[in-house]
Amino acid sequence: MAKGEMDPRTRQPKRLEALTNAERRAIDLMLADKRSEQSDYRHQVALEDWILFVLDQSVCGVCANVEKTSMHHCITVRLVF
């Protein structure tokens, strides 16, 4: 029963039933939304990594002798999608 393979009332194996069109459509929409969110997140991370790479390649007069970190003090970048 813990695996969900048995009906707790009848203690018989559960019968698998096909999803209705509405159930399938709802699940497909949820999955599409999650895929879109994941894609947007991956794009955001890649863009931030690229920006940090570019910032680390440039040296300004203030930080020329300072160890480079991922937080660059002389430029603030705000990403909006």
Secondary structure by P-SEA (a helix, b strand, c coil): cccccccccccccbbbbbbcaaaaaaaaaaaaaaaaaaaaaaaaaaaaaaaaaaaaacccccccccccccccccbbbbbcc
